[in-house]
Amino acid sequence: MGKPSYTEACPLRTLLLPLAKRFTSYEAMQIKLVEDTIEETLRSLPDLDFDGPIDRELFKIMHRIALQELGITKGNRPRTPDMARRFR
């Protein structure tokens, strides 16, 4: 019997991996984003106040982590849609 796929053993990874693919095409970075999102969610769990669907809330956490990983801060985020496309 072969080794299970990365997402096969964990439904949360199955949910998060397609979201991570929106940020990068590099598999290693996708996995890092997924794992960092899970870790941040678990660390913040007592303080989280989910006011929407869980997948949307998890995406918000992943988005924040991705921006941190890319070194993008409020001061240097793209301001126009054309510039924003460069980061996809």
MDAnalysis code that builds the backbone (N, CA, C; Angstrom):
import MDAnalysis as mda
import numpy as np

u = mda.Universe.empty(264, n_residues=88, atom_resindex=np.repeat(np.arange(88), 3), trajectory=True)
u.add_TopologyAttr("name", ["N", "CA", "C"] * 88)
u.add_TopologyAttr("resid", np.arange(1, 89))
u.add_TopologyAttr("resname", ["MET", "GLY", "LYS", "PRO", "SER", "TYR", "THR", "GLU", "ALA", "CYS", "PRO", "LEU", "ARG", "THR", "LEU", "LEU", "LEU", "PRO", "LEU", "ALA", "LYS", "ARG", "PHE", "THR", "SER", "TYR", "GLU", "ALA", "MET", "GLN", "ILE", "LYS", "LEU", "VAL", "GLU", "ASP", "THR", "ILE", "GLU", "GLU", "THR", "LEU", "ARG", "SER", "LEU", "PRO", "ASP", "LEU", "ASP", "PHE", "ASP", "GLY", "PRO", "ILE", "ASP", "ARG", "GLU", "LEU", "PHE", "LYS", "ILE", "MET", "HIS", "ARG", "ILE", "ALA", "LEU", "GLN", "GLU", "LEU", "GLY", "ILE", "THR", "LYS", "GLY", "ASN", "ARG", "PRO", "ARG", "THR", "PRO", "ASP", "MET", "ALA", "ARG", "ARG", "PHE", "ARG"])
u.atoms.positions = np.array([
    [0.847, -1.170, 0.000],
    [0.000, 0.000, 0.000],
    [0.897, 1.239, 0.000],
    [0.578, 2.205, -0.841],
    [1.385, 3.405, -0.968],
    [1.101, 4.427, 0.110],
    [1.938, 5.401, 0.124],
    [1.816, 6.505, 1.075],
    [0.596, 7.366, 0.702],
    [-0.257, 7.733, 1.670],
    [-1.415, 8.564, 1.345],
    [-0.967, 9.942, 0.854],
    [-1.794, 10.542, 0.004],
    [-1.466, 11.877, -0.496],
    [-1.489, 12.881, 0.653],
    [-0.920, 14.036, 0.392],
    [-0.824, 15.086, 1.410],
    [-2.192, 15.438, 1.993],
    [-3.209, 15.519, 1.149],
    [-4.530, 15.948, 1.616],
    [-5.427, 14.781, 2.035],
    [-5.104, 13.585, 1.635],
    [-5.969, 12.442, 1.887],
    [-6.239, 12.206, 3.372],
    [-5.258, 12.428, 4.196],
    [-5.384, 12.137, 5.627],
    [-6.052, 13.265, 6.412],
    [-6.295, 14.415, 5.787],
    [-6.800, 15.563, 6.542],
    [-7.764, 16.399, 5.697],
    [-9.057, 16.371, 6.025],
    [-10.023, 17.173, 5.269],
    [-9.722, 18.680, 5.290],
    [-9.111, 19.158, 6.360],
    [-8.782, 20.580, 6.423],
    [-7.724, 20.933, 5.375],
    [-6.755, 20.061, 5.189],
    [-5.756, 20.290, 4.137],
    [-6.411, 20.258, 2.761],
    [-7.391, 19.369, 2.582],
    [-8.121, 19.285, 1.319],
    [-8.823, 20.602, 1.027],
    [-9.358, 21.248, 2.047],
    [-10.023, 22.540, 1.893],
    [-9.027, 23.663, 1.617],
    [-7.891, 23.640, 2.311],
    [-6.947, 24.752, 2.235],
    [-6.022, 24.719, 1.024],
    [-5.696, 23.545, 0.512],
    [-4.735, 23.473, -0.586],
    [-5.181, 24.240, -1.834],
    [-6.426, 24.137, -2.275],
    [-6.839, 24.947, -3.429],
    [-6.735, 26.456, -3.158],
    [-6.953, 26.859, -1.921],
    [-6.799, 28.270, -1.577],
    [-5.337, 28.682, -1.686],
    [-4.430, 27.830, -1.230],
    [-3.002, 28.128, -1.300],
    [-2.525, 28.232, -2.742],
    [-3.140, 27.467, -3.624],
    [-2.763, 27.505, -5.041],
    [-3.074, 28.855, -5.678],
    [-3.950, 29.625, -5.066],
    [-4.246, 30.970, -5.564],
    [-3.079, 31.923, -5.329],
    [-2.244, 31.618, -4.357],
    [-1.144, 32.500, -3.995],
    [0.171, 32.138, -4.674],
    [0.374, 30.857, -4.964],
    [1.653, 30.440, -5.542],
    [1.488, 29.144, -6.323],
    [2.317, 28.979, -7.323],
    [2.309, 27.735, -8.090],
    [3.338, 26.740, -7.555],
    [4.137, 27.159, -6.586],
    [5.169, 26.295, -6.012],
    [4.570, 25.397, -4.930],
    [4.668, 24.089, -5.154],
    [4.054, 23.121, -4.244],
    [4.571, 23.255, -2.814],
    [5.867, 23.452, -2.651],
    [6.428, 23.570, -1.300],
    [5.849, 24.786, -0.581],
    [5.688, 25.882, -1.287],
    [5.112, 27.087, -0.676],
    [3.628, 26.880, -0.379],
    [2.928, 26.164, -1.241],
    [1.515, 25.856, -0.998],
    [1.365, 25.072, 0.304],
    [2.195, 24.058, 0.464],
    [2.142, 23.232, 1.675],
    [2.490, 24.073, 2.899],
    [3.481, 24.943, 2.770],
    [3.846, 25.816, 3.889],
    [2.681, 26.731, 4.259],
    [2.005, 27.304, 3.261],
    [0.855, 28.165, 3.544],
    [-0.249, 27.388, 4.256],
    [-0.503, 26.175, 3.801],
    [-1.539, 25.335, 4.430],
    [-1.169, 25.059, 5.884],
    [0.056, 24.616, 6.106],
    [0.485, 24.278, 7.465],
    [0.522, 25.514, 8.370],
    [0.994, 26.634, 7.840],
    [1.024, 27.870, 8.639],
    [-0.389, 28.342, 8.969],
    [-1.316, 28.162, 8.018],
    [-2.713, 28.551, 8.267],
    [-3.327, 27.682, 9.352],
    [-3.082, 26.384, 9.291],
    [-3.599, 25.481, 10.324],
    [-3.002, 25.851, 11.679],
    [-1.692, 26.065, 11.708],
    [-1.023, 26.413, 12.961],
    [-1.561, 27.725, 13.540],
    [-1.693, 28.748, 12.698],
    [-2.202, 30.045, 13.154],
    [-3.641, 29.933, 13.637],
    [-4.449, 29.142, 12.943],
    [-5.842, 28.949, 13.341],
    [-5.923, 28.275, 14.699],
    [-5.136, 27.236, 14.900],
    [-5.147, 26.538, 16.187],
    [-4.640, 27.426, 17.320],
    [-3.606, 28.212, 17.031],
    [-3.048, 29.103, 18.048],
    [-4.056, 30.198, 18.419],
    [-4.829, 30.649, 17.451],
    [-5.764, 31.759, 17.661],
    [-7.162, 31.298, 18.024],
    [-7.394, 30.008, 18.025],
    [-8.746, 29.471, 18.171],
    [-9.557, 30.071, 19.310],
    [-9.009, 30.195, 20.513],
    [-9.845, 30.757, 21.590],
    [-10.277, 32.206, 21.318],
    [-9.498, 32.935, 20.531],
    [-9.794, 34.345, 20.285],
    [-10.536, 34.605, 18.987],
    [-10.668, 33.587, 18.133],
    [-11.308, 33.790, 16.842],
    [-12.805, 33.990, 17.006],
    [-13.328, 34.871, 16.187],
    [-14.764, 35.133, 16.178],
    [-15.244, 34.997, 14.738],
    [-15.510, 33.775, 14.335],
    [-15.932, 33.530, 12.961],
    [-17.329, 34.099, 12.755],
    [-17.426, 35.054, 11.853],
    [-18.732, 35.648, 11.569],
    [-19.198, 35.298, 10.165],
    [-18.556, 34.340, 9.551],
    [-18.929, 33.915, 8.204],
    [-18.626, 32.444, 8.032],
    [-18.751, 31.968, 6.786],
    [-18.430, 30.564, 6.518],
    [-16.966, 30.270, 6.880],
    [-16.715, 29.093, 7.399],
    [-15.381, 28.740, 7.885],
    [-14.343, 28.827, 6.792],
    [-14.685, 28.439, 5.553],
    [-13.689, 28.493, 4.485],
    [-13.280, 29.932, 4.184],
    [-14.201, 30.851, 4.304],
    [-13.879, 32.267, 4.083],
    [-12.966, 32.791, 5.201],
    [-13.259, 32.397, 6.416],
    [-12.438, 32.828, 7.548],
    [-11.028, 32.240, 7.452],
    [-10.927, 30.982, 7.041],
    [-9.613, 30.365, 6.863],
    [-8.844, 31.040, 5.733],
    [-9.559, 31.430, 4.674],
    [-8.907, 32.144, 3.582],
    [-8.338, 33.480, 4.066],
    [-9.063, 34.175, 4.927],
    [-8.572, 35.449, 5.469],
    [-7.258, 35.237, 6.229],
    [-7.207, 34.169, 7.023],
    [-5.987, 33.864, 7.772],
    [-4.851, 33.549, 6.806],
    [-5.138, 32.710, 5.791],
    [-4.108, 32.352, 4.819],
    [-3.641, 33.583, 4.042],
    [-4.569, 34.457, 3.686],
    [-4.227, 35.681, 2.951],
    [-3.241, 36.527, 3.744],
    [-3.516, 36.683, 5.034],
    [-2.627, 37.465, 5.900],
    [-1.230, 36.826, 5.960],
    [-1.185, 35.500, 6.080],
    [0.093, 34.792, 6.137],
    [0.837, 34.924, 4.809],
    [0.122, 34.793, 3.694],
    [0.758, 34.902, 2.383],
    [1.367, 36.285, 2.186],
    [0.639, 37.320, 2.577],
    [1.174, 38.678, 2.459],
    [2.436, 38.840, 3.305],
    [2.434, 38.272, 4.505],
    [3.620, 38.334, 5.361],
    [4.788, 37.612, 4.704],
    [4.536, 36.425, 4.148],
    [5.592, 35.645, 3.497],
    [6.178, 36.390, 2.302],
    [5.328, 37.115, 1.582],
    [5.772, 37.849, 0.391],
    [6.358, 39.211, 0.745],
    [6.284, 39.576, 2.030],
    [6.827, 40.860, 2.456],
    [5.965, 42.040, 2.041],
    [4.683, 41.781, 1.830],
    [3.773, 42.851, 1.418],
    [3.082, 43.403, 2.660],
    [3.212, 44.712, 2.856],
    [2.578, 45.379, 3.984],
    [1.568, 46.389, 3.453],
    [0.809, 46.992, 4.345],
    [-0.177, 47.986, 3.918],
    [0.456, 49.088, 3.085],
    [1.660, 49.466, 3.434],
    [2.327, 50.558, 2.743],
    [2.798, 50.239, 1.341],
    [2.963, 48.945, 1.025],
    [3.466, 48.627, -0.309],
    [2.567, 47.669, -1.094],
    [1.295, 47.581, -0.720],
    [0.349, 46.762, -1.476],
    [0.015, 47.445, -2.800],
    [-0.277, 46.651, -3.828],
    [-0.688, 47.238, -5.104],
    [-1.956, 48.058, -4.932],
    [-2.017, 49.189, -5.597],
    [-3.170, 50.086, -5.442],
    [-4.158, 49.988, -6.587],
    [-3.719, 49.523, -7.745],
    [-4.605, 49.432, -8.893],
    [-4.798, 47.976, -9.267],
    [-5.912, 47.657, -9.929],
    [-6.125, 46.268, -10.346],
    [-5.000, 45.755, -11.237],
    [-4.431, 46.597, -12.111],
    [-3.352, 46.144, -12.983],
    [-2.132, 45.712, -12.164],
    [-1.798, 46.470, -11.143],
    [-0.657, 46.125, -10.301],
    [-0.962, 44.874, -9.488],
    [-2.202, 44.733, -9.061],
    [-2.576, 43.572, -8.241],
    [-2.404, 42.282, -9.032],
    [-2.648, 42.309, -10.342],
    [-2.504, 41.106, -11.163],
    [-1.073, 40.578, -11.156],
    [-0.117, 41.422, -10.966],
    [1.286, 40.996, -10.954],
    [1.581, 40.057, -9.805],
    [0.793, 40.104, -8.755],
    [1.037, 39.307, -7.553],
    [0.278, 37.993, -7.581],
    [-0.457, 37.713, -8.620],
    [-1.229, 36.472, -8.703],
    [-0.436, 35.368, -9.295],
])
